[in-house]
Amino acid sequence: MIVVEDGSSLLLVTQPDHARFAAELLSLWRTDGLPEHPRRERLLKAVREHDNGWQEADSAPRVDPESGRPHDFLSYPLAPRLEIWERGTERFVTEQPYVALLITQHALALHQHERQEPGWVELLDRLEESREDLEERAAVTADEVAQDYRLLELVDALSLTVCNRWSHPVERPGIRGVFRAGNLHLDPFPFAGATSFEIPVRHIPDRPYTGDADLGGELADARWKYLKTRVIPA
């Protein structure tokens, strides 16, 4: 879950909705060979599902007992976080190995710095073994995976910037993005024209929550709305 202070309320975006926005961004990309990309549909599916392991967790958010606020994707406790990435990297292994491969690469890239932390080394070792098997089954090279993951990581970062309303720029080789005044500014501009997007969100009061049931009751009463943003040339 993405949790953002918004006046007297908290704005909540689920990880799957953030990932869908990332896929919408990449689906309109006109540069980097995307229109004729030989793995385009599988790449878009991987972007759309790269946080799929969070869907169960985000359907029943948990409260951080220390702060009284909903856990966000950075503060989530270790044991269920490990389950999230186990589940997310396994979901497409059988039927869509390339999708599973890019999700596995995402999990490894995100968590390599936690290799020395309890619990992570076992998961990361298993994911590295799985990556080798998935590369063979998907009939792709390590270079092709790296090229596609670069695009997944880019739009993931852009989507997180918009959903979190971060002001610091996203800078990657060949492109720069800045979120300002409700618009995502990209330079160079990779779309055919300026485009508007809507991301599903909910608002809840910014108050201490006594537990998961208290938070769940508030969420049950919260209406779904849309965070509107435009992607425009810098």
CORURNOR-V262918 format. One record per residue. SS is DSSP state (2 for helix, 1 for strand, 0 for the rest). BURIAL is 1 if it has 24 or more other ideal C-beta (glycine too) atoms within 12 Angstrom, else 0. Layout:
((SS/BURIAL) (SS/BURIAL))
This chain:
((0/1) (1/1) (1/1) (1/1) (1/0) (1/0) (0/0) (0/0) (1/0) (1/1) (1/1) (1/1) (1/1) (0/1) (2/1) (2/1) (2/1) (2/1) (2/1) (2/1) (2/1) (2/1) (2/1) (2/1) (2/1) (2/1) (2/1) (0/1) (0/1) (0/0) (0/0) (0/1) (0/0) (2/1) (2/0) (2/0) (0/0) (0/0) (0/1) (2/0) (2/0) (2/1) (2/1) (2/1) (2/1) (2/1) (2/1) (2/1) (2/1) (0/1) (0/1) (2/1) (2/1) (2/1) (2/1) (2/0) (2/1) (2/1) (2/0) (0/0) (0/1) (0/1) (1/1) (0/0) (0/0) (0/0) (0/0) (0/0) (0/1) (1/1) (0/1) (0/1) (0/1) (0/0) (0/0) (0/1) (0/0) (2/0) (2/0) (2/0) (2/1) (2/1) (2/0) (2/1) (2/1) (2/1) (2/1) (2/1) (2/1) (2/1) (0/1) (0/1) (0/1) (0/0) (0/0) (0/1) (2/1) (2/1) (2/1) (2/1) (2/1) (2/1) (2/1) (2/1) (2/1) (2/1) (2/1) (2/1) (2/1) (2/1) (2/1) (2/0) (2/0) (2/0) (0/0) (0/0) (0/0) (0/0) (0/0) (2/1) (2/0) (2/0) (2/1) (2/1) (2/0) (2/0) (2/1) (2/1) (2/0) (2/1) (2/1) (2/0) (2/0) (2/1) (2/1) (2/0) (2/0) (2/1) (0/0) (0/1) (0/0) (2/0) (2/0) (2/1) (2/1) (2/0) (2/1) (2/1) (2/1) (2/1) (2/1) (2/1) (2/1) (2/1) (2/1) (2/1) (2/1) (2/1) (2/1) (2/1) (2/1) (2/1) (2/1) (2/1) (0/1) (0/0) (0/0) (0/0) (0/0) (1/1) (1/0) (1/0) (0/0) (0/0) (1/1) (1/1) (1/1) (1/1) (1/1) (1/0) (0/0) (0/0) (1/0) (1/1) (1/1) (1/1) (1/0) (0/0) (0/0) (0/1) (0/1) (0/0) (0/0) (0/0) (1/1) (1/0) (1/1) (1/0) (1/1) (1/1) (1/1) (1/1) (1/1) (1/1) (1/1) (0/0) (0/0) (0/0) (0/1) (0/0) (0/0) (2/0) (2/0) (2/0) (2/1) (2/0) (2/0) (2/1) (2/1) (2/0) (2/0) (0/0) (0/0) (0/0) (1/0) (1/0) (1/1) (1/0) (1/1) (1/0) (1/1) (1/1) (1/0) (0/0))
